Amino acid sequence: MTPEHDPNAPAAVAALLRREARPAPGLYIVATPIGNLADITLRALAVLAAADVIACEDTRVTRKLAEHFGFAGRLLSAHEHNEAARAPQIMAAIEDGKVVALVSDAGTPLLSDPGYRLVGAVLEAGHEVHAVPGPSALLTALVAAGLPTDRFWFEGFLPTKAGQRRRRLEALARLEATAVVYESPRRIAATLRELAEHVDPDRRAVVSRELTKRFEETRRGTVAELAAAYAGEPAPKGEIVLMLAPAGEEAAREAADPATIDERLEAMVGELGVKEAASRLAAETGLKRRDLYQRALKLEAERQG
């Protein structure tokens, strides 16, 4: 039973799915829920319902999703060990006018999941590749973390060998961007301990697990605080996203503190004048020059008044 024929589906949803045109032949990279099944998008349902072939990491996992939502395309295993071998089959299906959907076990395919080689082969053969956006553990964790989101670095999974892990953690700690790491529940305590011992125990960090699920949990604190918390508990359950604040974040926040800004403006205005002081401080802090200029004028007026 396809979603538009489900008598329990809301009428508006059913009508929208009926109006959705059949996708053109090609490869569709479809994001699927990372936990809460209600997070699947209407477009994802429409594409999966129309797909002739659904390439997936694990057919057992995707079969449960298919049974829940009622799409019936042929499931074809396509994982990191057979990706190259599956590419000719998938391209043959597209050349035959078929719609092929690519899904991972959960979330957006290709993000720390297989699919990159397949997408490259399909594009090289001259076929169309379309993205059907939706759930992603990376973005779900990041936007709720409370860390800077203007720049971030997605590391994926860390190496398992101790030396390689240490080097990657040290490199991530130097980034002037929020670092996002996928981590195993068995290794999260050790990773936090390594960060606290060898990198920066006072750096802000966030650990999110079981995102969108019943027992979703997000912990915020310094690296040292989180390391101590996880050291005293059994290994947690569920997939984990670890996020580390950018290098220099605390210094930047202190520099942007209103009291600090006023002190620096007062000192610089006496030496450089209002306009130049505002320009230089804007370049140093990233604050708007116009706002600093107005603040400098006010401070100068107060000093003279």
Secondary structure, 3 states (H helix, E strand, C coil): CCHHHCCCCCHHHHHHHHHCCCCCCEEEEECECCCCHHHCCHHHHHHHHHCCEEEECCHHHHHHHHHHHCCCCEEEECCCCCHHHHHHHHHHHHHCCCEEEEECCCECCCCCCCCHHHHHHHHHCCCCEEEECCCCHHHHHHHHHCCCCCCEEEEEECCCCHHHHHHHHHHHHCCCCEEEEEECCCCHHHHHHHHHHHCCCCCEEEEEECCCCCCCEEEEEEHHHHHHHHHCCCCCCCCEEEEECCCCHHHHHHHCCHHHHHHHHHHHHHHHCHHHHHHHHHHHHCCCHHHHHHHHHHHHHHHHC
